[in-house]
Amino acid sequence: MNRDEAWKLLCEYTRNENLRRHGLAVEACMRAYARKFGEDEEKWAIVGLIHDFDYEVYPDAPDHPLKGSEILSGLGYPEDMRRAILAHADYTGVPRDTLMARSLFACDELAGFITACALVRPDRISSLEPRSVRKRMKDKAFARAVRREDIITGAEELGVDTNEHIALCIRAMQSIGDRLGLNPA
């Protein structure tokens, strides 16, 4: 289990560039949280990268992420990683009983929302601030598929202030803005 293998797995199952970029965004956020909490950065980053690897093939609940977990099990991925991935979907019933699982849940929706916020700005992600994200969260018509309550709940479950959570994820995503297609052209 290493980052290169995880990337190959993601690319094998995911052809959509935006879904790949979402994996990269969550990977960056998870790496930042692992660093913050003194955890294994590589392991957490891989969980973020592959958390939705099966979504394009199995988009319907509960197939995603249950089918993906079966694939990961067959490939020898550790149980704690698979459980964190399962727990990012409430409908699996798998509790978010580890810091890694809570972090993945917290980062998933937020990374997608930050991406949406950046895409409507002329300077993309380069000067995006938490207050801009919070303002967009109030607009229910903007990125309507993103569950705002998951962003709030995710920060609460991590025990961090929502603005601090947003800021950490913005910084993480800014660090790979080119790979995410979120830097100005």
Disulfide bonds with the S-S distance in Angstrom:
none
